[in-house]
């Protein structure tokens, strides 16, 4: 009987430990953040990096930059910002603007159009000349 009781307690405590790990893993959430401003140069040499400053509002004080998602179609690159939120923390209820550096680099001369998603259907467009 003692062995069975001990095994049951170990199983229950193991379940509890794994549920805590699952809770910790689910403390983040990602969403698309719409771009409000893009600043930086409009020309770069072939092979050089061009850094653009991309600003976007997040939904609360816990929102931070997570990643850029790019879709390429020839010389047109559509860029979305993904914000990440800590859902287990107390967050301020303001809507702060965050800024992230987007790096563009091309190995071929030409004109490139960068389309930063600013709403569900609109974009902020930046044309980059690569010489």
C-alpha positions as CSV (number, residue, x, y, z in Angstrom):
1,X,0.0,0.0,0.0
2,X,2.8,2.4,0.9
3,X,4.5,1.8,-2.5
4,X,1.3,2.5,-4.3
5,X,0.7,5.7,-2.3
6,X,4.3,6.8,-3.0
7,X,3.9,6.2,-6.7
8,X,0.7,8.1,-6.8
9,X,2.2,11.1,-5.0
10,X,5.2,11.1,-7.3
11,X,2.9,11.0,-10.3
12,X,0.8,13.9,-9.0
13,X,3.8,16.0,-8.2
14,X,5.2,15.2,-11.7
15,X,2.0,16.4,-13.2
16,X,2.1,19.5,-11.2
17,X,5.7,20.3,-12.2
18,X,4.9,19.8,-15.9
19,X,1.8,22.0,-15.7
20,X,3.9,24.8,-14.1
21,X,6.4,24.5,-17.0
22,X,3.5,24.7,-19.5
23,X,2.1,27.8,-17.8
24,X,5.5,29.5,-17.9
25,X,5.8,28.7,-21.7
26,X,2.4,30.3,-22.4
27,X,3.3,33.6,-20.8
28,X,4.0,35.2,-24.2
29,X,1.8,36.1,-27.1
30,X,2.7,37.5,-30.5
31,X,0.7,39.8,-32.8
32,X,1.2,41.9,-35.9
33,X,2.1,45.5,-35.0
34,X,1.3,48.1,-37.7
35,X,4.2,50.4,-38.7
36,X,3.7,54.1,-38.1
37,X,7.0,55.5,-39.4
38,X,10.1,54.4,-41.4
39,X,13.2,56.6,-41.5
40,X,16.6,56.2,-43.1
41,X,18.6,56.7,-46.3
42,X,17.2,55.8,-49.7
43,X,20.4,54.6,-51.4
44,X,23.1,52.0,-50.6
45,X,26.0,50.4,-52.4
46,X,25.7,46.8,-53.7
47,X,26.5,44.4,-50.8
48,X,26.4,47.1,-48.1
49,X,23.9,47.1,-45.3
50,X,21.3,49.9,-45.0
51,X,19.7,50.3,-41.6
52,X,16.2,51.8,-41.4
53,X,14.4,52.8,-38.2
54,X,11.0,51.3,-38.0
55,X,8.5,52.7,-35.4
56,X,5.3,50.9,-34.4
57,X,2.8,51.2,-31.5
58,X,2.2,48.2,-29.2
59,X,-1.0,47.4,-27.3
60,X,0.4,47.9,-23.8
61,X,3.5,48.5,-21.8
62,X,4.6,44.9,-22.0
63,X,4.7,44.9,-25.8
64,X,8.2,44.6,-27.4
65,X,9.7,44.0,-30.8
66,X,10.0,40.3,-31.7
67,X,10.7,39.9,-35.4
68,X,10.4,41.2,-39.0
69,X,8.5,38.9,-41.4
70,X,9.5,39.4,-45.0
71,X,7.7,38.3,-48.2
72,X,9.7,38.9,-51.4
73,X,8.3,39.2,-54.9
74,X,11.2,40.3,-57.2
75,X,12.4,43.7,-56.1
76,X,9.4,44.2,-53.9
77,X,9.7,43.2,-50.2
78,X,6.7,43.3,-47.9
79,X,7.6,43.6,-44.3
80,X,5.4,43.0,-41.2
81,X,6.4,43.7,-37.6
82,X,5.7,41.0,-35.0
83,X,5.4,42.3,-31.4
84,X,5.6,40.0,-28.4
85,X,3.7,40.5,-25.2
86,X,4.4,39.1,-21.7
87,X,0.9,37.9,-20.7
88,X,1.9,36.9,-17.1
89,X,3.1,40.4,-16.0
90,X,1.2,43.5,-14.9
91,X,1.4,45.9,-17.8
92,X,0.7,49.6,-18.2
93,X,-2.4,50.3,-20.3
94,X,-0.7,52.9,-22.4
95,X,0.0,52.4,-26.1
96,X,3.8,53.1,-26.4
97,X,5.6,53.4,-29.7
98,X,8.6,51.1,-30.1
99,X,11.4,51.3,-32.6
100,X,13.4,48.5,-34.2
101,X,16.3,48.5,-36.7
102,X,15.5,46.9,-40.1
103,X,18.6,46.0,-42.1
104,X,18.3,45.9,-45.9
105,X,21.1,44.4,-48.1
106,X,21.0,43.7,-51.8
107,X,23.6,41.9,-54.0
108,X,22.2,43.3,-57.2
109,X,21.9,46.9,-58.5
110,X,18.5,48.3,-59.0
111,X,15.5,49.9,-57.4
112,X,13.9,48.0,-54.5
113,X,10.5,48.8,-53.0
114,X,10.1,48.0,-49.3
115,X,6.4,47.9,-48.2
116,X,6.0,48.1,-44.4
117,X,2.5,47.0,-43.3
118,X,0.8,50.0,-41.6
119,X,-2.8,48.5,-41.5
120,X,-4.6,45.5,-42.7
121,X,-4.7,46.9,-46.2
122,X,-2.2,49.8,-46.3
123,X,1.6,50.1,-46.4
124,X,4.3,52.7,-45.8
125,X,6.5,52.4,-48.9
126,X,10.2,53.1,-49.0
127,X,12.1,53.0,-52.3
128,X,15.8,52.0,-52.1
129,X,18.3,52.6,-54.9
130,X,21.2,50.1,-54.9
131,X,24.2,51.2,-56.9
